[in-house]
């Protein structure tokens, strides 16, 4: 049988921490500027002069997916969603986008016929 808090001897009032409902201020990010389609980050050194650095290029090798790859990827993604398998769903997405690694870095070897 369940007992009340008063019956157990622990009848002190519960104290809850108050939660602030006022809006929080977002911190501003450092100033960035775009130049000719590439993103550049501007930082200030100790002397106050602006230094512009180019960001590194995306290193993910992406191939162009064919229509067949897009259809297969979509089917695989739907299967993963239905079966509740996030890895299969992700593999379908990668196949659709061409980032699955298929035919990415294969060495092309010419055969010489004599």
Long-range contacts (C-beta under 8 A, 24 or more apart in sequence): 60-99, 61-99, 61-101, 61-104, 61-105, 62-97, 62-98, 62-99, 63-98, 63-102, 63-103, 63-104, 64-98, 65-95, 65-96, 65-97, 65-98, 69-95, 69-96, 69-98, 69-102, 70-96, 73-97
